[in-house]
Amino acid sequence: MTKSSRISLAEVARQTGSMLRRGDSAHFVDGQAPTLADLTESLFFSPGDGRIWLNDQRMLLWHSSAMGHLRRELIDTLGLDRARGLLTRAGYVSGARDAQLVRERWPERDAAAVFMAGTKLHALEGVVKVTPLAFEFDIDRGTYEGEFLWEHSSEDDEHIAAYGLGTEAACWSQVGYATGYVTSLFGQLVVFREVECRSMGASVCRVIGRHAAAWGDVSEDLRYLQARDFRRIAEGAPAPVPMANMPPAAAPGGDRHELVGASSAFNSACHQLARVAPTQATVLFTGESGVGKEAFAQRLHRISRRADGPFIAVNCAAVPETLIESELFGVERGAFTGASSSRPGRFERADGGTLFLDEIGTLSLVSQGKLLRALQEGEIERVGGTKTIKVEVRVVAATNVDLQQHVRDGRFREDLFYRLNVFPIHLPPLRERRDDIPLLMNHFLQRETSRHERRPTGFTARAVRAMLHYPFPGNIRELQNLIERGVISAEDGAAIDLAHMFRREQLSEAALLAIGAHGALQPRRGEPDEGLIDDLVRRVGPEGFSLHEIEQRLIRESVEAADGNLAAAARRLGLTRAQLAYRMEHKLAAPRRRRKSG
């Protein structure tokens, strides 16, 4: 290849990359992924446990009149301005979350199609029908200009029903949504204003969006947005846990004890952690195996006044009973055969810091008595020693058994239980905090791809469905293992599917329900290709079918659905354009050649 041709190819690549970062309505071709059908297929229903999901985001289906009632209560209680600010910011968060969903699910799609996905999502969520009049943007130059019509605004319906027509626009949360969605994708503040509104007597709402610099003075818009918070949300970060003295989260692939979650159960545990961290109280973490007790203990230490001291952990179940005393309290030289030198125990090593005793319920009654004395007196004696050693240690314990039942059964000392149970924090199993599963999946995906130097693109839709419905008997530890297995098994550049993660694990028989092609709820099983043969027989007919016929039909229907666009049809089939062209030539043409030769 000559130098000139290399320059030409580089220029083409540069121009192509630039094209993907700008777009306008004049050249926008509707029907590019993500289409409305793509977005609709990301909507999952799990009616048995009261959850609806839009890909990895939990959704709600509730009465518009109930929202209208809440809106009126806010206005009447807080006043128009404060209510408007609350609803605008809530809409902003919703838009930013939808932008995050689209950005992560379709990372390589055309920028204009990704921008327009927000209008489809707003309609899919039942808020408003969005019709674009004109738009133009250039991410590299930092410019955006868009004009849209809003029809059937749910916000207007409720506002007009409560207050009638007025002189002010009323689609506050919708303006917030549009601002949050485009700002999150754009990386710079894009402000939308409603210039015509049904609540002002117009037949349809009209909105204009521009980058902040083009508007000039946006102080009024920022008054409702509270712009000091928008950057964090726009970057797709979850709302911070209210623990002001927490250190920054580690980068992917760094801290293996990072806490990840946004569910109410997770936040409740974090609130308790923040409450007890500045004190010297003993903390007892309870919960099933794998829920993250050591991760919480690590975080408790790091946000306490002992953060500069050592954090020493010992798994009591992993130390033989004959060695547990020397492990905890240390040993003097010659105390027993093999003790050729003196060494400190875990209590001494943790002096000035935190000692974490995991699976404390496995200690014998003798060991429990010696531990109780150390906790009460703040001093220890090494095995074979003759002098006491003062230690200043905060003890944090954890157990996956019911210690109170062990006390009743005579297997655990009651006085030690009350000494440890000063501030108990229960960590719920993963099946009770399913809202955190998508966040944990993304966290472990980033960490394991960095650690193993692999590059899968994410997860298939059915993999997400299965993970949301899987009971996780091993809790977070099991989820991490499944993700790590998927990262290793999946090909670089491909999505992680069920077969990459699950081997002998038993997926639940209960079905998730997804929106089908014609709008009907259809069961979606977690198991890979469950009932596929029966489904094909039902569709094709009892006379049977051949693989050749199925492939022909898939190719033909995909090409027809894409209006002859082979690249689009290939994407639907998971093929490259060249692979599809080869199959069309050899699979579709073969019967014709056979008929001609006959």
C-alpha positions in Angstrom: 0.0 0.0 0.0 1.4 3.4 -1.0 1.7 6.4 1.3 -0.9 8.3 -0.5 -3.4 5.4 -0.2 -2.7 5.2 3.5 -3.4 8.9 3.9 -6.6 8.5 1.9 -7.8 5.7 4.1 -6.9 7.6 7.2 -8.9 10.6 5.9 -11.9 8.4 5.2 -11.7 7.0 8.7 -11.4 10.4 10.2 -14.4 11.7 8.2 -16.5 8.6 9.1 -15.8 9.0 12.8 -16.7 12.7 12.5 -20.0 11.8 10.8 -20.9 9.5 13.7 -20.6 12.5 16.0 -22.8 14.8 14.1 -26.2 14.7 12.4 -29.2 16.6 11.3 -32.9 16.0 10.5 -32.3 16.4 6.7 -30.1 13.4 6.5 -31.6 11.3 9.3 -33.0 7.9 8.1 -35.7 6.6 10.5 -35.6 2.8 11.1 -32.0 2.7 12.3 -31.3 0.9 15.6 -32.4 1.5 18.2 -35.9 1.4 16.6 -39.1 1.5 18.5 -39.3 -2.3 18.2 -35.8 -2.6 19.7 -36.8 -0.4 22.6 -40.1 -2.2 23.1 -38.3 -5.5 23.3 -36.2 -4.1 26.2 -39.4 -3.8 28.3 -39.8 -6.8 30.6 -42.6 -7.6 33.0 -42.2 -9.8 36.1 -45.7 -9.6 37.6 -45.1 -12.4 40.1 -42.8 -10.2 42.2 -44.1 -6.8 41.2 -41.4 -5.5 38.9 -41.2 -4.0 35.5 -37.9 -3.4 33.8 -36.7 -1.2 30.8 -33.5 -3.1 30.1 -31.7 -2.7 33.4 -33.9 0.1 34.8 -36.9 -0.6 37.0 -40.1 1.1 35.8 -43.5 1.8 37.3 -46.9 1.6 35.7 -49.4 3.8 37.6 -52.3 6.0 36.9 -51.7 9.4 35.3 -54.4 10.8 37.6 -52.3 9.7 40.6 -49.4 11.6 39.2 -51.7 14.6 38.7 -52.8 14.3 42.3 -49.2 14.3 43.4 -48.4 17.3 41.2 -51.3 19.3 42.6 -50.3 18.4 46.2 -46.8 19.6 45.4 -47.9 22.9 43.9 -50.5 23.6 46.7 -48.0 22.7 49.5 -44.7 24.0 48.2 -45.8 26.7 45.8 -45.5 26.9 42.0 -41.7 27.5 41.8 -40.6 24.8 44.2 -42.9 22.3 42.7 -41.7 23.1 39.2 -38.1 22.7 40.3 -38.8 19.3 41.9 -40.6 18.0 38.8 -38.0 19.4 36.4 -35.2 17.7 38.3 -37.1 14.4 38.5 -37.6 14.6 34.7 -33.9 15.4 34.3 -32.9 12.3 36.2 -35.3 10.1 34.2 -33.8 11.5 30.9 -30.3 10.9 32.1 -31.1 7.3 33.0 -32.6 6.6 29.6 -29.6 8.2 27.9 -27.4 5.9 29.9 -29.5 2.9 28.9 -29.3 3.7 25.2 -25.6 4.6 25.3 -24.6 1.3 27.0 -27.0 -0.9 25.0 -26.2 0.5 21.5 -22.7 2.0 21.9 -21.8 1.8 18.2 -25.0 3.1 16.6 -25.3 6.3 14.6 -25.4 9.3 16.8 -28.6 10.7 15.3 -30.4 7.4 15.9 -29.2 7.4 19.5 -30.4 11.0 20.0 -33.8 10.1 18.5 -34.1 7.1 20.7 -35.0 9.5 23.5 -38.2 10.6 21.7 -39.2 7.0 21.2 -38.6 6.2 24.9 -40.6 9.1 26.0 -43.5 7.9 24.0 -43.0 4.2 25.0 -43.2 5.3 28.7 -46.6 6.9 28.0 -45.5 10.5 28.7 -45.9 12.3 25.4 -45.7 11.7 21.6 -42.6 13.5 20.2 -42.5 14.7 16.6 -39.2 16.2 15.4 -39.5 19.3 13.2 -35.7 19.9 12.7 -32.5 19.2 14.6 -28.8 19.6 13.9 -25.9 18.8 16.2 -22.1 18.5 16.1 -20.6 17.0 19.3 -17.1 18.0 18.4 -18.0 21.6 17.9 -20.4 21.6 20.9 -23.4 22.8 19.0 -27.0 21.6 19.2 -30.3 23.0 17.8 -33.6 21.1 17.8 -37.3 21.9 17.5 -40.0 19.3 18.4 -43.7 19.0 18.8 -45.2 17.4 21.8 -48.6 15.8 21.4 -50.9 14.1 24.0 -48.8 15.5 26.9 -49.8 13.6 30.1 -48.6 16.6 32.1 -50.8 19.0 30.3 -53.8 16.7 30.8 -53.4 16.7 34.5 -52.4 20.4 34.9 -55.4 21.6 32.8 -57.8 19.3 34.8 -56.5 20.8 38.0 -56.0 24.5 37.1 -57.5 25.1 33.7 -55.8 27.2 31.1 -53.2 29.8 32.2 -50.4 31.9 31.0 -47.4 29.6 31.8 -46.1 26.4 30.2 -46.7 23.4 32.4 -44.7 20.5 30.9 -42.0 20.8 33.5 -40.8 17.2 33.9 -40.9 16.7 30.2 -38.6 19.7 29.7 -36.4 18.2 32.4 -36.4 14.8 30.6 -35.3 16.3 27.3 -32.6 18.4 28.9 -31.3 15.4 30.9 -31.4 13.0 27.9 -29.6 15.3 25.4 -27.2 16.7 28.0 -26.1 13.2 29.1 -25.4 12.2 25.5 -23.9 15.5 24.4 -21.6 15.9 27.4 -22.4 19.6 27.6 -25.4 21.4 28.9 -28.3 21.5 26.4 -31.3 23.5 27.6 -34.9 22.9 26.3 -37.6 25.5 26.6 -41.3 25.1 25.9 -42.4 28.1 23.7 -45.9 26.9 23.2 -48.0 24.8 25.5 -51.5 23.3 25.6 -51.8 24.6 29.2 -51.6 28.1 27.6 -54.2 27.3 25.0 -52.1 26.1 22.1 -53.3 23.1 20.1 -50.0 21.3 20.6 -46.8 21.9 22.6 -43.6 23.1 20.9 -40.2 23.0 22.4 -36.8 24.2 21.3 -33.4 22.9 22.5 -30.1 24.6 22.2 -26.7 24.3 23.8 -26.4 26.7 26.7 -24.1 29.2 25.0 -26.6 29.6 22.1 -29.3 30.7 24.6 -27.2 33.3 26.3 -28.7 33.8 29.7 -29.8 30.4 31.1 -30.0 31.4 34.8 -33.7 30.9 34.9 -33.4 27.4 33.5 -30.6 26.6 35.9 -32.7 27.8 38.8 -35.1 24.9 38.2 -32.3 22.4 37.3 -30.0 23.2 40.2 -27.1 22.9 37.8 -24.6 22.1 40.5 -25.8 18.5 40.5 -26.4 17.9 36.8 -22.8 16.9 35.9 -22.8 13.9 38.2 -26.1 12.7 36.9 -25.2 13.3 33.3 -22.2 11.1 33.6 -24.5 8.2 34.5 -23.3 7.9 38.1 -25.9 6.6 40.6 -27.1 9.0 43.2 -24.5 9.1 46.0 -25.1 7.3 49.2 -25.4 9.9 51.9 -22.1 9.2 53.5 -20.2 12.5 53.1 -16.9 11.2 54.5 -16.7 8.2 52.2 -13.5 8.1 50.1 -13.9 8.1 46.3 -14.8 4.8 44.7 -12.0 2.9 43.2 -11.5 2.6 39.5 -12.7 -0.5 37.7 -10.3 -3.3 38.4 -9.1 -1.7 41.6 -10.8 -2.1 45.0 -12.4 -5.6 45.2 -14.4 -4.5 48.2 -16.2 -1.5 46.5 -19.8 -1.2 47.6 -22.3 -1.0 44.7 -26.0 -0.5 44.9 -29.0 1.8 44.8 -31.8 -0.3 46.2 -33.7 0.7 49.4 -32.3 -2.3 51.2 -28.7 -1.4 50.2 -29.2 2.3 51.1 -30.6 1.3 54.5 -27.5 -0.7 55.3 -25.3 2.2 54.2 -27.2 4.6 56.4 -26.6 2.4 59.4 -22.9 2.1 58.4 -22.5 5.9 58.2 -24.2 6.2 61.6 -21.9 3.9 63.5 -18.6 4.5 61.6 -17.5 7.6 63.7 -18.1 5.8 67.0 -16.0 3.1 68.7 -19.0 0.6 68.9 -18.6 -3.0 68.1 -20.5 -3.9 64.9 -22.0 -7.3 64.0 -22.8 -7.9 60.4 -25.4 -10.6 59.8 -26.6 -12.1 56.5 -26.2 -15.1 54.2 -22.9 -16.2 52.8 -21.8 -14.0 49.9 -23.8 -10.9 50.7 -20.6 -8.8 51.1 -20.0 -8.7 54.9 -16.3 -8.2 54.5 -16.8 -5.5 51.9 -19.0 -3.6 54.4 -16.5 -4.2 57.2 -13.7 -2.8 54.9 -15.8 0.3 54.2 -16.6 0.8 57.8 -12.9 0.9 58.6 -12.1 3.3 55.8 -14.7 5.8 56.9 -14.0 5.6 60.6 -11.5 7.5 62.7 -9.3 4.4 62.5 -8.8 4.6 58.7 -5.1 5.3 59.1 -4.7 2.2 61.2 -4.5 -1.5 60.1 -7.5 -3.5 59.0 -6.9 -7.2 60.0 -9.3 -9.9 58.9 -9.5 -13.5 60.1 -11.9 -16.2 59.0 -12.6 -18.1 62.2 -14.0 -21.1 60.3 -10.7 -21.5 58.3 -8.5 -21.7 61.4 -8.3 -25.1 63.2 -9.5 -25.0 66.8 -6.1 -26.0 68.1 -4.5 -22.9 66.4 -7.3 -20.2 66.8 -5.9 -19.0 70.2 -2.4 -18.5 68.9 -3.8 -17.0 65.7 -5.8 -14.4 67.6 -3.5 -13.6 70.6 0.0 -14.6 69.4 2.5 -17.1 70.7 5.8 -16.9 72.7 8.8 -18.8 71.6 8.8 -22.4 73.0 5.2 -22.3 73.9 4.7 -25.6 72.1 6.6 -27.8 69.7 7.4 -25.9 66.5 7.1 -22.4 68.1 10.7 -21.5 67.3 10.1 -17.7 67.6 7.6 -15.3 69.1 5.0 -13.7 66.9 2.1 -11.3 67.5 -1.4 -12.4 66.9 -4.2 -10.7 65.0 -5.2 -8.5 68.0 -1.7 -7.0 68.3 -1.4 -6.5 64.6 -4.7 -4.7 64.6 -3.7 -2.3 67.4 -5.0 1.2 66.6 -7.2 -0.2 63.8 -10.0 -2.7 63.1 -10.1 -6.5 63.7 -12.7 -8.2 61.5 -13.7 -11.7 62.8 -15.7 -13.5 60.0 -17.9 -16.5 60.7 -17.6 -15.9 64.4 -20.3 -18.5 65.1 -17.8 -21.3 64.4 -15.7 -20.5 67.5 -15.7 -23.1 70.3 -17.0 -22.2 73.7 -13.4 -22.1 75.1 -12.3 -19.7 72.4 -15.4 -17.6 72.9 -14.4 -17.2 76.6 -10.9 -15.9 75.8 -12.3 -13.6 73.1 -14.8 -12.1 75.6 -12.0 -11.3 78.1 -10.0 -9.6 75.4 -13.0 -7.5 74.4 -13.9 -6.6 78.0 -10.4 -5.9 79.4 -8.7 -4.6 76.2 -5.7 -6.8 76.9 -4.4 -10.2 75.8 -1.9 -12.8 76.7 0.2 -14.6 74.1 0.1 -18.4 74.2 2.9 -19.4 76.5 3.4 -15.8 77.7 3.4 -14.5 81.3 2.5 -10.8 80.8 -0.6 -9.0 79.5 -0.4 -6.8 76.5 -2.7 -3.8 76.1 -4.4 -3.5 72.7 -6.7 -0.8 71.4 -8.8 -2.5 68.8 -12.2 -2.1 67.3 -13.8 -5.5 66.8 -16.2 -6.0 63.9 -17.7 -9.5 63.6 -19.8 -11.2 61.0 -21.9 -14.4 60.9 -24.1 -16.2 58.4 -25.9 -18.1 61.2 -28.5 -17.1 63.7 -26.4 -16.4 66.8 -29.5 -15.9 69.0 -30.6 -19.5 68.2 -27.0 -20.7 68.9 -27.3 -19.0 72.3 -30.6 -20.8 73.0 -29.0 -24.1 71.9 -26.0 -23.5 74.2 -23.5 -23.3 71.3 -22.7 -19.6 71.8 -22.0 -17.7 75.0 -24.8 -15.2 75.8 -22.5 -12.7 77.3 -20.3 -12.7 74.2 -23.3 -12.3 72.0 -24.4 -9.2 73.8 -20.9 -7.9 73.7 -20.7 -8.3 69.9 -24.3 -7.3 69.2 -23.9 -3.6 70.2 -24.8 -2.4 66.7 -26.1 -5.1 64.4 -26.4 -4.4 60.7 -28.2 -7.0 58.6 -27.2 -7.3 55.0 -30.0 -8.6 52.8 -29.6 -11.3 50.2 -29.3 -10.4 46.6 -32.8 -11.7 45.8 -34.2 -8.9 48.1 -32.2 -6.2 46.4 -32.8 -7.0 42.7 -32.6 -3.4 41.8 -28.9 -3.6 42.4 -28.3 -6.5 40.0 -27.8 -4.4 36.9 -25.4 -2.1 38.7 -23.5 -5.1 40.0 -23.4 -6.7 36.6 -21.9 -3.5 35.1 -19.4 -3.1 38.0 -18.1 -6.7 37.7 -18.1 -6.5 33.9 -15.8 -3.5 34.0 -13.6 -5.1 36.7 -13.2 -8.5 35.1 -12.6 -7.2 31.6 -9.8 -5.1 33.0 -8.4 -7.9 35.0 -8.5 -10.5 32.3 -7.9 -8.1 29.4 -11.0 -9.2 27.5 -13.4 -7.0 25.6 -17.0 -8.3 25.4 -19.5 -5.7 24.4 -22.0 -6.3 27.3 -24.9 -8.7 27.8 -27.6 -10.0 25.6 -31.2 -9.1 26.4 -32.0 -12.6 27.5 -28.9 -12.7 29.7 -30.1 -9.6 31.5 -33.6 -11.1 31.9 -32.2 -14.3 33.4 -29.9 -12.5 35.8 -32.8 -10.3 37.0 -34.9 -13.4 37.8 -32.2 -15.8 39.0 -32.4 -16.5 42.8 -28.6 -16.2 43.4 -28.2 -18.7 46.3 -24.6 -17.6 46.4 -25.5 -13.9 46.4 -23.0 -11.3 45.2 -20.1 -13.8 45.3 -22.0 -16.0 42.9 -23.0 -13.1 40.6 -19.3 -12.1 40.4 -18.3 -15.6 39.5 -21.0 -15.8 36.8 -19.8 -12.5 35.3 -16.2 -13.5 35.4 -17.0 -16.8 33.7 -18.9 -14.9 31.0 -16.1 -12.5 30.4 -13.7 -15.4 29.9 -16.1 -17.4 27.8 -17.5 -14.8 25.4 -15.6 -13.7 22.3 -14.1 -10.2 22.2 -16.5 -7.8 20.4 -19.5 -10.1 21.2 -22.1 -9.9 23.9 -22.2 -12.2 26.9 -25.1 -14.7 26.6 -26.6 -17.3 29.0 -24.4 -20.1 27.8 -21.3 -18.1 28.6 -22.3 -17.7 32.3 -24.4 -20.6 33.3 -23.2 -24.2 33.4 -24.8 -26.4 36.0 -26.7 -23.6 37.8 -30.5 -24.2 37.7 -32.4 -21.3 36.2 -35.8 -20.5 37.6 -38.8 -22.1 35.9 -40.8 -18.8 36.5 -41.1 -16.7 33.4 -40.5 -13.1 32.8 -42.9 -11.5 30.4 -41.7 -9.4 27.6 -43.5 -7.2 25.0 -43.8 -9.3 21.8 -43.8 -8.2 18.2 -47.5 -7.4 18.2 -47.7 -5.8 21.6 -48.8 -8.9 23.5 -47.2 -10.1 26.7 -45.2 -13.3 25.9 -43.4 -15.6 28.4 -39.6 -15.4 28.1 -37.7 -18.2 29.8 -34.3 -17.9 31.4 -33.0 -21.2 29.9 -31.3 -20.9 26.6 -33.5 -21.8 23.6 -36.1 -23.5 25.9 -38.9 -25.0 23.9 -37.5 -23.7 20.6 -38.3 -26.9 18.6 -41.9 -27.0 19.9 -42.3 -23.3 19.0 -41.0 -23.9 15.5 -43.3 -26.8 15.0 -46.2 -24.6 16.2 -45.2 -21.9 13.8 -44.2 -23.9 10.7 -46.7 -26.7 11.0 -46.8 -30.3 12.2 -45.4 -31.6 8.9 -41.9 -30.7 10.0 -39.2 -28.5 8.6 -35.6 -28.6 7.7 -32.7 -26.4 8.8 -32.2 -25.3 5.2 -35.8 -24.0 5.0 -35.5 -22.2 8.4 -32.3 -20.5 7.2 -33.9 -19.5 3.9 -36.9 -18.0 5.7 -34.8 -16.1 8.3 -32.6 -14.6 5.5 -35.6 -13.7 3.3 -37.7 -12.1 6.2 -34.7 -10.2 7.5 -33.9 -8.7 4.1 -37.6 -7.8 3.6 -37.8 -6.2 7.0 -34.8 -4.1 6.3 -36.2 -3.0 2.9 -33.3 -4.6 1.1 -30.6 -3.0 3.2 -28.2 -5.9 3.6 -26.1 -4.3 6.3 -29.2 -3.8 8.4 -30.5 -7.3 7.7 -27.1 -8.7 8.7 -27.2 -6.9 12.0 -30.6 -8.4 12.8 -29.2 -11.9 12.1 -25.9 -11.3 14.0 -23.9 -11.6 10.8 -21.5 -9.3 8.8 -22.7 -8.0 5.5 -20.3 -10.3 3.7 -21.5 -13.4 5.6 -25.1 -12.6 4.7 -24.3 -12.0 1.1 -22.5 -15.4 1.0 -25.5 -17.1 2.5 -27.9 -15.4 0.1 -25.8 -16.6 -2.8 -25.4 -20.2 -1.7 -28.6 -20.8 0.3 -31.2 -18.9 -1.6 -29.7 -19.5 -5.1 -29.1 -23.3 -4.6 -32.8 -24.3 -4.9 -33.2 -22.3 -8.0 -30.1 -23.9 -9.6 -31.4 -27.3 -8.7 -34.8 -26.6 -10.2 -33.2 -25.2 -13.4 -31.0 -28.3 -13.7 -34.0 -30.6 -13.2 
